[in-house]
Amino acid sequence: MRYRILLAGLCVAMLPAFGVNAQEGDAAAGATVFKKCAICHVADTDKNKVGPSLNRILGRKAATHPNFSYSPAMKKAGEGGLVWDEATLRDYLHDPKGKIKGTKMVFAGLKDDSEINNLIAYLKQFSQ
C-alpha cells in the first residue's frame, strides 16, 4: 500500500515534466466565463470599454494599456513591478480588491478555481 501511494505521488510530481499542468484550463469553457467580464472588458481587440482591453494581458505590466484611466492603486501596482502573468492574474481574479487594494474594479472575483483556470486559458489565446 505504501508503495502505491509513493508511486502515485511520483506520477503527480512528474506531470509538469511531461507538459501536463494541473492548472491548465479549457479555453472554450473560459469563453463562457468571460461573459461575466465582457460587460466591462474585451479580449479580442485593443479597444477599451469601462475597463481596459485584456488583449495581450499576459506579460503586460499593470496599468499600461494605452488610453485607459487607471486607478491610483493600479498605477502604483504597475510602478511597483506588477506584471500580469498566470499567477498574478489568478490571484487578482480570485479577489481583485484583496490583490490590489483601492482598485476601481467592482467585480467581486471568481471563487471557483476551475473557472479561473478556464478564463486564463481563454485569455491566453489573445496574449500571443
LINJO-V510069 format. One record per residue. N is the residue number from 1. PHI is phi in whole degrees, 0 to 359 (* if undefined). OMEGA is omega in whole degrees, -180 to 180 (999 if undefined). D_CENTER is the distance of its C-alpha to the mean C-alpha in Angstrom with 2 decimals. Layout:
n: (N N)
phi: (PHI PHI)
omega: (OMEGA OMEGA)
d_center: (D_CENTER D_CENTER)
This chain:
n: (1 2 3 4 5 6 7 8 9 10 11 12 13 14 15 16 17 18 19 20 21 22 23 24 25 26 27 28 29 30 31 32 33 34 35 36 37 38 39 40 41 42 43 44 45 46 47 48 49 50 51 52 53 54 55 56 57 58 59 60 61 62 63 64 65 66 67 68 69 70 71 72 73 74 75 76 77 78 79 80 81 82 83 84 85 86 87 88 89 90 91 92 93 94 95 96 97 98 99 100 101 102 103 104 105 106 107 108 109 110 111 112 113 114 115 116 117 118 119 120 121 122 123 124 125 126 127 128)
phi: (* 298 290 295 295 299 297 298 297 296 297 296 296 272 306 301 294 260 80 259 249 297 259 292 251 251 299 296 293 295 298 292 298 298 302 292 267 293 298 244 231 237 238 271 222 269 283 278 242 297 250 289 300 260 296 60 291 291 93 268 291 301 65 239 290 299 61 235 268 279 292 304 296 290 299 297 298 296 296 280 103 294 241 282 255 299 292 291 295 300 298 294 296 289 206 306 288 283 286 229 295 101 299 268 289 268 297 287 112 255 265 271 301 292 295 296 301 293 295 296 299 296 294 303 300 255 242 280)
omega: (-178 -179 177 179 178 179 179 178 178 179 179 -180 -177 -178 179 180 179 177 179 -178 -179 -178 -179 -176 -179 -176 179 176 178 176 177 178 -178 178 176 -177 -170 175 -175 -173 167 177 -173 177 178 -177 177 173 174 174 -180 174 177 176 -178 -179 -178 -178 -179 175 -179 175 -179 178 -176 172 174 -180 -178 175 175 -180 180 177 180 178 178 178 178 175 180 176 -178 169 -176 -177 -179 178 178 179 -178 -180 179 -176 -176 -177 175 -179 -180 -179 -179 176 178 175 -175 -180 -176 -180 178 -178 -178 -178 180 176 179 178 180 179 178 176 177 -178 178 -180 -176 -178 -179 999)
d_center: (39.01 37.76 37.42 35.31 32.83 32.88 32.44 29.50 27.85 28.58 27.14 23.78 23.86 24.64 21.88 19.69 22.91 23.19 19.72 18.58 15.24 15.27 11.51 11.71 11.09 13.22 12.34 15.32 14.29 10.84 13.13 14.78 11.85 11.05 14.60 13.66 11.74 14.46 16.93 15.53 13.28 13.92 12.09 15.31 17.21 17.26 18.85 17.74 18.37 18.39 14.92 14.10 13.38 9.90 12.06 11.54 8.53 7.85 10.84 11.68 13.14 12.24 14.81 16.19 15.87 19.58 21.51 19.18 20.52 17.97 18.95 20.82 18.31 15.43 18.07 19.12 15.70 15.66 19.30 18.64 16.57 12.92 11.04 7.39 7.17 5.35 7.15 6.82 3.26 4.42 7.49 7.00 5.98 8.84 11.15 10.76 14.45 14.59 12.14 13.86 17.25 18.71 15.78 17.29 14.44 16.31 13.78 14.28 10.94 10.43 12.74 12.73 10.78 11.70 10.25 6.73 7.66 9.26 6.84 4.75 8.49 9.45 7.53 8.96 12.26 12.19 11.28 14.54)
